[in-house]
Amino acid sequence: MLEFENVSKSFWTGLQRKIILDCASFRVELGNSLGILAPNGTGKTTLINMMCGIEKPDEGTIRSNCRVSFPLGFMGGVNNKHSAVENSRYIARIYGLDPDYVEAFTRWLTGIDEYFEMPVGTYSAGMKQRFNFSLLLALEFDIYLIDEGMPHTTDVEFNRKAGSVLYDRLRKSTVIIVSHQPKTIERFCRSAAILRHGKLYRFETLEEAKQYYDYSA
Ligand SMILES: Nc1ncnc2c1ncn2[C@@H]1O[C@H](COP(=O)(O)OP(=O)(O)OP(=O)(O)O)[C@@H](O)[C@H]1O
């Protein structure tokens, strides 16, 4: 489970206080994937970042008793000065996994040949993205956090390999997706919520949430 209790978060812009969450409480149980609909700029990324601890709330408590992923596509955990070999083995140790397995898996999935031994800083944007995504797939989580849909790269072969691993993983785990489009969340989530003016409104079904989202847009 992942739980927010009376969580508030805002940013001071110099002119006004931008409210992201206003004393919000909600809980996501394992097995009940949740799609959160919110218009652009209202705080989707901030909300996802709070769920995995990248961003701290101003007030309130965020609790979890399971393995919560970093957001799909998040690039913050990789050190550019080190090679993919070093990064993959380091991250494996942090998560208590076998470094040989994580290195072999990411090497296979990333498919960047000799660059795997070179510093990540020398990679193209696409290579970095593929390596990062491979790392997430090498680890196993109970809750996967997705900000605005599935990441996909321009490499067709990678998308095919990574896509099948990802969809298999997501079918067996709990997913929290934040998006401004109902279409993005309907593939994985039955229950839905709407983030509006700092409050999170929960709905039993995605259909109900969609109606309210369209009505109040
Ligand atoms: N560190 C910060 N300082 C000031 N304002 C911030 C900060 N981080 C985010 N914001 C503001 O908070 C609001 C929500 O940002 P966030 O990136 O969470 O929204 P979003 O819904 O993911 O946006 P988008 O759909 O455009 O990606 C935006 O107005 C943004 O400018």
The ligand as an SDF file (V2000), in Angstrom:
LIG
                    3D

 31 33  0  0  0  0  0  0  0  0999 V2000
   10.5010   23.9000   -7.8470 N   0  0  0  0  0  0  0  0  0  0  0  0
    9.4540   24.6060   -8.2980 C   0  0  0  0  0  0  0  0  0  0  0  0
    9.3380   25.9110   -8.0100 N   0  0  0  0  0  0  0  0  0  0  0  0
    8.2790   26.6550   -8.4260 C   0  0  0  0  0  0  0  0  0  0  0  0
    7.2560   26.1320   -9.1480 N   0  0  0  0  0  0  0  0  0  0  0  0
    7.3280   24.8220   -9.4480 C   0  0  0  0  0  0  0  0  0  0  0  0
    8.4210   23.9900   -9.0550 C   0  0  0  0  0  0  0  0  0  0  0  0
    8.1770   22.7240   -9.5180 N   0  0  0  0  0  0  0  0  0  0  0  0
    7.0120   22.7810  -10.1740 C   0  0  0  0  0  0  0  0  0  0  0  0
    6.4890   24.0300  -10.1270 N   0  0  0  0  0  0  0  0  0  0  0  0
    5.2020   24.4810  -10.6910 C   0  0  0  0  0  0  0  0  0  0  0  0
    4.1820   23.6500  -10.1590 O   0  0  0  0  0  0  0  0  0  0  0  0
    3.2070   23.3770  -11.1560 C   0  0  0  0  0  0  0  0  0  0  0  0
    3.0580   21.8860  -11.3300 C   0  0  0  0  0  0  0  0  0  0  0  0
    4.2510   21.3560  -11.9110 O   0  0  0  0  0  0  0  0  0  0  0  0
    4.3160   19.8520  -12.4190 P   0  0  0  0  0  0  0  0  0  0  0  0
    5.5360   19.7090  -13.2570 O   0  0  0  0  0  0  0  0  0  0  0  0
    4.1540   18.9620  -11.2510 O   0  0  0  0  0  0  0  0  0  0  0  0
    2.9930   19.8000  -13.3050 O   0  0  0  0  0  0  0  0  0  0  0  0
    2.5480   18.7790  -14.4420 P   0  0  0  0  0  0  0  0  0  0  0  0
    1.0730   18.6130  -14.2820 O   0  0  0  0  0  0  0  0  0  0  0  0
    3.3850   17.5440  -14.4100 O   0  0  0  0  0  0  0  0  0  0  0  0
    2.9060   19.6430  -15.7070 O   0  0  0  0  0  0  0  0  0  0  0  0
    3.0150   19.2160  -17.2750 P   0  0  0  0  0  0  0  0  0  0  0  0
    1.7230   18.5550  -17.6210 O   0  0  0  0  0  0  0  0  0  0  0  0
    3.1790   20.5390  -17.9670 O   0  0  0  0  0  0  0  0  0  0  0  0
    4.2150   18.3210  -17.3810 O   0  0  0  0  0  0  0  0  0  0  0  0
    3.6780   24.1180  -12.4190 C   0  0  0  0  0  0  0  0  0  0  0  0
    3.0100   25.3620  -12.4590 O   0  0  0  0  0  0  0  0  0  0  0  0
    5.1500   24.3230  -12.1930 C   0  0  0  0  0  0  0  0  0  0  0  0
    5.6170   25.4500  -12.8610 O   0  0  0  0  0  0  0  0  0  0  0  0
  1  2  1  0
  2  3  1  0
  2  7  2  0
  3  4  2  0
  4  5  1  0
  5  6  2  0
  6  7  1  0
  6 10  1  0
  7  8  1  0
  8  9  2  0
  9 10  1  0
 10 11  1  0
 11 12  1  0
 11 30  1  0
 12 13  1  0
 13 14  1  0
 13 28  1  0
 14 15  1  0
 15 16  1  0
 16 17  2  0
 16 18  1  0
 16 19  1  0
 19 20  1  0
 20 21  2  0
 20 22  1  0
 20 23  1  0
 23 24  1  0
 24 25  2  0
 24 26  1  0
 24 27  1  0
 28 29  1  0
 28 30  1  0
 30 31  1  0
M  END
$$$$
